[in-house]
Amino acid sequence: MINIRQVMTPRSDLVTLPPTAELTEASKLMTERRIRHIPILDEEGSLMGIVSHRDLLAARGATDAKTDGRSSGLRVSDIMTAPVKYVDPRLGVRDAALSLRSLGIGCLAVMRDGILEGLVTDSDFVAVAINLLEQIEEGEPTGSI
């Protein structure tokens, strides 16, 4: 069985922000790093929430409608999703994918004993699917009789 730890992005590779960061900083990081989820950590490094690209788009739309496109000074803590849905790193990939789909969200925190170990996203599951499809295709006959 493949577990989440094998496909997740480990904490050491995650881009994180404090709750006081402004939305413009989160948006800039997402664009530069080509990511769609940023964990929000408190001063002790504990997970407080997650800001997704969808959260930023929704906040931008609401802000633009109220302020004629001017920055509102919103912080990530104003729009982050909390509490965060999470899975144990020992959970199987299939079970985690089913959880992601049933919840209708784009990522799950990977937590063990209350400590953030990483994130697993819908993109990670697509990568697993591509890998499996390639393995299947390699095993198929290539010619006709």
Backbone as a printed PyTorch tensor [residue, N CA C, xyz], in Angstrom:
tensor([[[  0.8380,  -1.1860,   0.0000],
         [  0.0000,   0.0000,   0.0000],
         [  0.8850,   1.2530,   0.0000]],

        [[  0.5470,   2.1740,  -0.8630],
         [  1.2440,   3.4640,  -0.8980],
         [  0.5820,   4.3620,   0.1350]],

        [[  1.3870,   4.9740,   1.0040],
         [  0.7880,   5.8840,   1.9820],
         [  1.0670,   7.3400,   1.6070]],

        [[  0.3660,   8.2100,   2.2680],
         [  0.4260,   9.6430,   1.9570],
         [  1.8400,  10.2050,   2.0970]],

        [[  2.5760,   9.7290,   3.0610],
         [  3.9400,  10.2360,   3.2610],
         [  4.7720,  10.1040,   1.9830]],

        [[  4.4690,   9.0980,   1.1620],
         [  5.2410,   8.8550,  -0.0580],
         [  4.8950,   9.8250,  -1.1920]],

        [[  3.7540,  10.4950,  -1.1200],
         [  3.3550,  11.3800,  -2.2210],
         [  3.1810,  12.8430,  -1.8010]],

        [[  3.1950,  13.1090,  -0.5120],
         [  2.9640,  14.4730,  -0.0240],
         [  4.1800,  15.3650,  -0.2640]],

        [[  3.9510,  16.6600,  -0.1510],
         [  5.0470,  17.6220,  -0.1050],
         [  5.4280,  17.7620,   1.3610]],

        [[  6.6760,  17.4320,   1.7210],
         [  7.0590,  17.4910,   3.1310],
         [  7.1210,  18.9340,   3.6420]],

        [[  6.9540,  19.0790,   4.9350],
         [  6.9390,  20.4040,   5.5600],
         [  8.1720,  21.2250,   5.1900]],

        [[  9.3070,  20.5760,   5.1060],
         [ 10.5430,  21.3130,   4.7890],
         [ 10.4920,  21.9720,   3.4200]],

        [[  9.6350,  21.4820,   2.5240],
         [  9.5160,  22.0490,   1.1770],
         [  8.3210,  22.9870,   1.0170]],

        [[  7.5350,  23.1470,   2.0670],
         [  6.3380,  23.9820,   1.9760],
         [  6.6600,  25.4610,   2.1060]],

        [[  5.8920,  26.2600,   1.4060],
         [  5.9140,  27.7060,   1.5830],
         [  4.8460,  27.9960,   2.6330]],

        [[  5.2240,  28.6630,   3.7070],
         [  4.2790,  28.9820,   4.7750],
         [  4.2890,  30.4830,   5.0320]],

        [[  3.2390,  30.9440,   5.6960],
         [  3.1440,  32.3550,   6.0690],
         [  2.6020,  32.4740,   7.4880]],

        [[  2.9260,  33.5900,   8.1540],
         [  2.3060,  33.8570,   9.4500],
         [  0.9040,  34.4380,   9.2210]],

        [[  0.0410,  34.4090,  10.2230],
         [ -1.3240,  34.9170,  10.0530],
         [ -1.4000,  36.4080,   9.7470]],

        [[ -0.3420,  37.1340,  10.0140],
         [ -0.3290,  38.5830,   9.7870],
         [  0.0400,  38.9790,   8.3600]],

        [[  0.4530,  38.0150,   7.5490],
         [  0.8410,  38.3230,   6.1640],
         [ -0.3630,  38.8620,   5.3920]],

        [[ -0.1030,  39.8030,   4.5040],
         [ -1.1790,  40.3690,   3.6910],
         [ -1.4770,  39.4760,   2.5000]],

        [[ -2.6870,  39.6140,   1.9850],
         [ -3.1090,  38.7920,   0.8510],
         [ -2.2110,  38.9840,  -0.3600]],

        [[ -1.7000,  40.1850,  -0.5400],
         [ -0.8240,  40.4350,  -1.6850],
         [  0.4360,  39.5850,  -1.6140]],

        [[  0.9590,  39.3700,  -0.4080],
         [  2.1470,  38.5220,  -0.2480],
         [  1.8160,  37.0700,  -0.5910]],

        [[  0.6730,  36.5900,  -0.1260],
         [  0.2600,  35.2130,  -0.4390],
         [  0.0700,  35.0440,  -1.9380]],

        [[ -0.5590,  36.0070,  -2.5660],
         [ -0.8030,  35.9440,  -4.0020],
         [  0.5150,  35.9360,  -4.7760]],

        [[  1.4400,  36.7710,  -4.3770],
         [  2.7470,  36.8460,  -5.0320],
         [  3.4940,  35.5160,  -4.8970]],

        [[  3.4780,  34.9330,  -3.6930],
         [  4.1580,  33.6550,  -3.4750],
         [  3.5400,  32.5410,  -4.3170]],

        [[  2.2150,  32.5220,  -4.3920],
         [  1.5530,  31.4930,  -5.1820],
         [  1.9360,  31.6000,  -6.6610]],

        [[  2.0050,  32.8230,  -7.1470],
         [  2.3700,  33.0320,  -8.5440],
         [  3.8270,  32.6470,  -8.7910]],

        [[  4.7310,  33.1250,  -7.9410],
         [  6.1610,  32.8630,  -8.1230],
         [  6.5000,  31.3800,  -7.9840]],

        [[  5.9000,  30.7210,  -7.0210],
         [  6.2220,  29.3230,  -6.7260],
         [  5.3210,  28.3280,  -7.4470]],

        [[  4.3100,  28.8510,  -8.1390],
         [  3.3550,  28.0190,  -8.8710],
         [  2.7000,  26.9870,  -7.9450]],

        [[  2.1540,  27.5140,  -6.8400],
         [  1.4590,  26.6900,  -5.8580],
         [  0.0570,  27.2370,  -5.6640]],

        [[ -0.8140,  26.4280,  -5.0530],
         [ -2.1940,  26.8580,  -4.8370],
         [ -2.6430,  26.7940,  -3.3850]],

        [[ -1.7360,  26.4040,  -2.4760],
         [ -2.0940,  26.2890,  -1.0620],
         [ -0.9270,  26.7390,  -0.2010]],

        [[ -1.2210,  27.5430,   0.8130],
         [ -0.1800,  27.9830,   1.7410],
         [ -0.6680,  27.7490,   3.1680]],

        [[  0.0600,  26.8980,   3.9190],
         [ -0.2720,  26.7320,   5.3330],
         [  0.0580,  28.0090,   6.1110]],

        [[ -0.8160,  28.3380,   7.0430],
         [ -0.6180,  29.5070,   7.9010],
         [ -0.2080,  28.9900,   9.2680]],

        [[  0.9960,  29.3790,   9.7000],
         [  1.5550,  28.8760,  10.9530],
         [  1.6910,  29.9910,  11.9740]],

        [[  1.4180,  29.6640,  13.2480],
         [  1.6070,  30.6430,  14.3150],
         [  3.1000,  30.7300,  14.6640]],

        [[  3.4200,  31.5390,  15.6660],
         [  4.8230,  31.7690,  16.0330],
         [  5.5390,  30.4970,  16.4760]],

        [[  4.7960,  29.5420,  17.0130],
         [  5.3840,  28.2810,  17.4600],
         [  5.4780,  27.2500,  16.3350]],

        [[  4.9640,  27.5860,  15.1550],
         [  5.0060,  26.6680,  14.0270],
         [  3.8130,  25.7400,  13.9400]],

        [[  2.7800,  26.0090,  14.7490],
         [  1.5720,  25.1860,  14.7000],
         [  0.6550,  25.6520,  13.5800]],

        [[ -0.0170,  24.7020,  12.9550],
         [ -0.9140,  25.0040,  11.8420],
         [ -2.1740,  25.6950,  12.3460]],

        [[ -2.4370,  26.8780,  11.8060],
         [ -3.6410,  27.6390,  12.1570],
         [ -4.7140,  27.5190,  11.0810]],

        [[ -4.2720,  27.4330,   9.8260],
         [ -5.2150,  27.4060,   8.7190],
         [ -4.4660,  27.2230,   7.4120]],

        [[ -5.2350,  27.2260,   6.3240],
         [ -4.6530,  27.1420,   4.9770],
         [ -5.3440,  28.1790,   4.1100]],

        [[ -4.5440,  28.8770,   3.3150],
         [ -5.0850,  29.7970,   2.3170],
         [ -4.8840,  29.1530,   0.9600]],

        [[ -5.9740,  29.0540,   0.2210],
         [ -5.8990,  28.4710,  -1.1140],
         [ -6.0230,  29.5650,  -2.1690]],

        [[ -5.6830,  29.2000,  -3.3890],
         [ -5.8390,  30.1260,  -4.5050],
         [ -7.3030,  30.5370,  -4.6380]],

        [[ -8.2060,  29.6000,  -4.4250],
         [ -9.6460,  29.9080,  -4.4570],
         [-10.0220,  30.9390,  -3.4050]],

        [[ -9.4410,  30.8090,  -2.2140],
         [ -9.7080,  31.7860,  -1.1480],
         [ -9.2770,  33.1840,  -1.5900]],

        [[ -8.1000,  33.2610,  -2.2130],
         [ -7.5970,  34.5610,  -2.6780],
         [ -8.4950,  35.1590,  -3.7550]],

        [[ -8.9250,  34.3260,  -4.6960],
         [ -9.8040,  34.8200,  -5.7590],
         [-11.1320,  35.3160,  -5.2000]],

        [[-11.6940,  34.5760,  -4.2620],
         [-12.9610,  34.9870,  -3.6530],
         [-12.7920,  36.2860,  -2.8760]],

        [[-11.6880,  36.4100,  -2.1360],
         [-11.4430,  37.6340,  -1.3640],
         [-11.2040,  38.8170,  -2.2880]],

        [[-10.4780,  38.5770,  -3.3700],
         [-10.2040,  39.6490,  -4.3290],
         [-11.5060,  40.1340,  -4.9580]],

        [[-12.3770,  39.2060,  -5.3200],
         [-13.6540,  39.5840,  -5.9080],
         [-14.4990,  40.3990,  -4.9500]],

        [[-14.5490,  39.9820,  -3.6860],
         [-15.3340,  40.7090,  -2.6890],
         [-14.7130,  42.0750,  -2.4150]],

        [[-13.3760,  42.1210,  -2.3570],
         [-12.6790,  43.3770,  -2.0940],
         [-12.8550,  44.3510,  -3.2480]],

        [[-12.6980,  43.8560,  -4.4700],
         [-12.8390,  44.7160,  -5.6410],
         [-14.2380,  45.3250,  -5.7110]],

        [[-15.2360,  44.5400,  -5.3730],
         [-16.6140,  45.0390,  -5.4280],
         [-16.8520,  46.1370,  -4.3940]],

        [[-16.1810,  46.0500,  -3.2590],
         [-16.3930,  47.0220,  -2.1790],
         [-15.4810,  48.2360,  -2.2730]],

        [[-14.2940,  48.0610,  -2.8820],
         [-13.2950,  49.1380,  -2.8320],
         [-12.8650,  49.6270,  -4.2020]],

        [[-13.5880,  49.2710,  -5.2400],
         [-13.2200,  49.6650,  -6.6040],
         [-11.8060,  49.2310,  -6.9690]],

        [[-11.3890,  48.0220,  -6.4850],
         [-10.0930,  47.4640,  -6.8670],
         [ -8.9400,  47.8770,  -5.9850]],

        [[ -9.1690,  48.7630,  -5.0160],
         [ -8.0870,  49.1720,  -4.1220],
         [ -7.8240,  48.0710,  -3.0900]],

        [[ -6.5840,  47.9520,  -2.6460],
         [ -6.2320,  46.9560,  -1.6390],
         [ -6.9230,  47.2740,  -0.3250]],

        [[ -7.4320,  46.2440,   0.3140],
         [ -8.1610,  46.4450,   1.5560],
         [ -7.3050,  46.2120,   2.7860]],

        [[ -6.0730,  45.7300,   2.6150],
         [ -5.2190,  45.4400,   3.7580],
         [ -5.6080,  44.1610,   4.4840]],

        [[ -6.3670,  43.3100,   3.8250],
         [ -6.7380,  42.0380,   4.4470],
         [ -5.5080,  41.1900,   4.6950]],

        [[ -5.5780,  40.4220,   5.7470],
         [ -4.4980,  39.5040,   6.0960],
         [ -4.9570,  38.0740,   5.8240]],

        [[ -3.9940,  37.1650,   5.7080],
         [ -4.3490,  35.7820,   5.4120],
         [ -5.2310,  35.1900,   6.5000]],

        [[ -5.0680,  35.6440,   7.7330],
         [ -5.9080,  35.1270,   8.8210],
         [ -7.3800,  35.4900,   8.6280]],

        [[ -7.6510,  36.5340,   7.8260],
         [ -9.0320,  36.9540,   7.5630],
         [ -9.7530,  36.0100,   6.6070]],

        [[ -9.0040,  35.2790,   5.7950],
         [ -9.6560,  34.4510,   4.7750],
         [ -9.2770,  32.9750,   4.8390]],

        [[ -8.3340,  32.6190,   5.7040],
         [ -7.8570,  31.2330,   5.7340],
         [ -8.9730,  30.2740,   6.1330]],

        [[ -8.8440,  29.0490,   5.6710],
         [ -9.7510,  27.9850,   6.0560],
         [ -9.2490,  27.3870,   7.3640]],

        [[-10.1140,  27.3870,   8.3490],
         [ -9.7740,  26.8070,   9.6490],
         [-11.0750,  26.3310,  10.3000]],

        [[-11.0800,  25.2320,  10.9760],
         [ -9.9490,  24.3190,  11.1350],
         [ -9.6360,  23.6010,   9.8340]],

        [[ -8.4350,  23.0850,   9.7560],
         [ -7.9320,  22.4420,   8.5510],
         [ -8.2840,  20.9560,   8.5800]],

        [[ -8.7320,  20.4520,   7.4410],
         [ -8.9520,  19.0150,   7.2940],
         [ -7.5820,  18.3600,   7.1380]],

        [[ -7.3990,  17.2340,   7.8180],
         [ -6.0830,  16.6020,   7.7710],
         [ -6.1980,  15.0840,   7.7800]],

        [[ -5.0770,  14.4500,   7.4250],
         [ -4.9570,  13.0040,   7.4370],
         [ -3.6550,  12.6200,   8.1260]],

        [[ -3.6040,  11.3830,   8.5690],
         [ -2.3960,  10.8270,   9.1650],
         [ -1.4560,  10.4120,   8.0290]],

        [[ -0.1490,  10.5800,   8.1870],
         [  0.7880,  10.2380,   7.1110],
         [  0.8240,   8.7530,   6.7690]],

        [[  0.2850,   7.8990,   7.6340],
         [  0.2750,   6.4620,   7.3680],
         [ -0.9540,   6.0240,   6.5780]],

        [[ -1.8830,   6.9600,   6.3550],
         [ -3.1020,   6.6290,   5.6190],
         [ -2.7670,   6.2840,   4.1730]],

        [[ -3.5060,   5.3490,   3.6100],
         [ -3.2940,   4.9650,   2.2280],
         [ -3.7100,   6.0720,   1.2700]],

        [[ -3.0510,   6.1160,   0.1230],
         [ -3.3220,   7.1330,  -0.8890],
         [ -4.7810,   7.0840,  -1.3430]],

        [[ -5.3040,   5.8820,  -1.5560],
         [ -6.6970,   5.7420,  -2.0040],
         [ -7.6620,   6.3560,  -1.0000]],

        [[ -7.4890,   6.0440,   0.2790],
         [ -8.3840,   6.5840,   1.3030],
         [ -8.2790,   8.1090,   1.3900]],

        [[ -7.0810,   8.6390,   1.2740],
         [ -6.9030,  10.0910,   1.3140],
         [ -7.5490,  10.7470,   0.0970]],

        [[ -7.4040,  10.1310,  -1.0760],
         [ -8.0150,  10.6750,  -2.2950],
         [ -9.5360,  10.6890,  -2.1690]],

        [[-10.0870,   9.6220,  -1.6090],
         [-11.5410,   9.5800,  -1.3980],
         [-11.9930,  10.6670,  -0.4280]],

        [[-11.1980,  10.9200,   0.6040],
         [-11.5150,  11.9970,   1.5580],
         [-11.4980,  13.3550,   0.8710]],

        [[-10.4790,  13.5840,   0.0800],
         [-10.3500,  14.8540,  -0.6380],
         [-11.5600,  15.0710,  -1.5370]],

        [[-11.9320,  14.0320,  -2.2630],
         [-13.0710,  14.1440,  -3.1710],
         [-14.3760,  14.3520,  -2.4150]],

        [[-14.5890,  13.6120,  -1.3510],
         [-15.8530,  13.7370,  -0.6160],
         [-15.9740,  15.0890,   0.0830]],

        [[-14.8620,  15.6600,   0.4710],
         [-14.8760,  16.9770,   1.1210],
         [-14.9530,  18.1170,   0.1070]],

        [[-14.6050,  17.8400,  -1.1470],
         [-14.6440,  18.8680,  -2.1800],
         [-13.5990,  19.9530,  -2.0030]],

        [[-12.4240,  19.5470,  -1.5270],
         [-11.3460,  20.5140,  -1.3110],
         [-10.1260,  20.1170,  -2.1260]],

        [[ -9.1360,  21.0090,  -2.2160],
         [ -7.9720,  20.7760,  -3.0550],
         [ -6.7480,  20.2630,  -2.3440]],

        [[ -6.7670,  20.2400,  -1.0050],
         [ -5.6040,  19.7110,  -0.2870],
         [ -5.9980,  19.2800,   1.1150]],

        [[ -5.1470,  18.4380,   1.6560],
         [ -5.2770,  17.9910,   3.0370],
         [ -3.9400,  18.2100,   3.7240]],

        [[ -3.9920,  18.6800,   4.9530],
         [ -2.7700,  18.7320,   5.7470],
         [ -2.4420,  17.3040,   6.1580]],

        [[ -1.1690,  17.0110,   6.2680],
         [ -0.7300,  15.7160,   6.7640],
         [ -0.1660,  15.9710,   8.1530]],

        [[ -0.8680,  15.4300,   9.1470],
         [ -0.5400,  15.7290,  10.5500],
         [ -0.3440,  14.4340,  11.3260]],

        [[  0.5920,  14.4830,  12.2320],
         [  0.7850,  13.3660,  13.1570],
         [  1.0430,  13.9390,  14.5370]],

        [[  0.2330,  13.5190,  15.4870],
         [  0.3300,  14.0010,  16.8710],
         [  0.2630,  15.5240,  16.9360]],

        [[ -0.5950,  16.1110,  16.1010],
         [ -0.7970,  17.5580,  16.1070],
         [  0.2830,  18.3630,  15.4160]],

        [[  1.2140,  17.6980,  14.7690],
         [  2.3320,  18.3860,  14.1100],
         [  2.1890,  18.2460,  12.5990]],

        [[  2.3070,  19.3800,  11.8940],
         [  2.2300,  19.3890,  10.4370],
         [  3.4650,  18.7050,   9.8570]],

        [[  3.2260,  17.6470,   9.0690],
         [  4.3190,  16.9510,   8.3980],
         [  4.4040,  17.2990,   6.9250]],

        [[  3.2830,  17.7770,   6.3460],
         [  3.2870,  18.1290,   4.9360],
         [  1.8930,  18.4140,   4.4380]],

        [[  1.7710,  18.5540,   3.1200],
         [  0.4820,  18.7390,   2.4480],
         [  0.3840,  17.7340,   1.3250]],

        [[ -0.8230,  17.2540,   1.0920],
         [ -1.0950,  16.4370,  -0.0790],
         [ -2.2130,  17.1370,  -0.8380]],

        [[ -1.9980,  17.3410,  -2.1360],
         [ -2.9390,  18.1150,  -2.9370],
         [ -3.5340,  17.2720,  -4.0520]],

        [[ -4.5550,  17.8210,  -4.6660],
         [ -5.1550,  17.1350,  -5.8100],
         [ -4.1150,  16.9140,  -6.9090]],

        [[ -3.1600,  17.8160,  -7.0480],
         [ -2.0850,  17.6390,  -8.0370],
         [ -1.2180,  16.4270,  -7.7160]],

        [[ -1.0080,  16.1520,  -6.4380],
         [ -0.2420,  14.9660,  -6.0470],
         [ -0.9610,  13.6940,  -6.4900]],

        [[ -2.2870,  13.6980,  -6.3710],
         [ -3.0620,  12.5280,  -6.7880],
         [ -3.0570,  12.3720,  -8.3090]],

        [[ -3.0550,  13.4810,  -9.0230],
         [ -2.9510,  13.4100, -10.4820],
         [ -1.5990,  12.8050, -10.8650]],

        [[ -0.5340,  13.1880, -10.1660],
         [  0.7920,  12.6260, -10.4480],
         [  0.8150,  11.1250, -10.2050]],

        [[  0.1610,  10.6690,  -9.1440],
         [  0.0780,   9.2390,  -8.8690],
         [ -0.6780,   8.5410,  -9.9990]],

        [[ -1.7870,   9.1210, -10.4280],
         [ -2.5910,   8.5310, -11.5060],
         [ -1.7810,   8.4360, -12.8010]],

        [[ -1.0410,   9.4780, -13.1190],
         [ -0.2160,   9.4650, -14.3300],
         [  0.8240,   8.3540, -14.2390]],

        [[  1.4510,   8.2220, -13.0880],
         [  2.4510,   7.1770, -12.8980],
         [  1.8390,   5.7990, -13.0840]],

        [[  0.6720,   5.5830, -12.5140],
         [  0.0020,   4.2840, -12.6580],
         [ -0.3870,   4.0160, -14.1080]],

        [[ -0.8820,   5.0330, -14.8020],
         [ -1.2500,   4.8660, -16.2130],
         [ -0.0350,   4.5220, -17.0640]],

        [[  1.0860,   5.1570, -16.7750],
         [  2.3140,   4.8460, -17.5150],
         [  2.7420,   3.4040, -17.2800]],

        [[  2.6110,   2.9340, -16.0370],
         [  2.9550,   1.5520, -15.7340],
         [  2.0350,   0.5820, -16.4720]],

        [[  0.7580,   0.9060, -16.5310],
         [ -0.1950,   0.0550, -17.2440],
         [  0.1350,   0.0220, -18.7300]],

        [[  0.4110,   1.1900, -19.3040],
         [  0.7120,   1.2650, -20.7300],
         [  1.9960,   0.5000, -21.0840]],

        [[  2.9710,   0.5200, -20.1870],
         [  4.2120,  -0.2130, -20.4340],
         [  3.9620,  -1.7090, -20.4750]],

        [[  2.9480,  -2.1850, -19.7700],
         [  2.6580,  -3.6040, -19.7220],
         [  1.7400,  -4.0790, -20.8340]],

        [[  1.1850,  -3.1440, -21.6070],
         [  0.2680,  -3.5350, -22.6970],
         [  1.0450,  -3.9750, -23.9200]],

        [[  0.4650,  -4.9100, -24.6800],
         [  1.0970,  -5.2890, -25.9520],
         [  1.1060,  -4.0870, -26.9120]],

        [[  2.1580,  -3.9690, -27.7000],
         [  2.3070,  -2.8070, -28.5650],
         [  1.8640,  -3.0270, -30.0080]],

        [[  1.7210,  -4.2430, -30.4130],
         [  1.3760,  -4.4890, -31.8150],
         [  0.1570,  -5.3650, -31.9590]],

        [[ -0.2750,  -5.5210, -33.2020],
         [ -1.3950,  -6.4160, -33.4720],
         [ -0.8530,  -7.8010, -33.8430]],

        [[ -1.7280,  -8.7600, -33.9310],
         [ -1.3510, -10.1480, -34.2020],
         [ -0.7770, -10.3270, -35.5600]]])
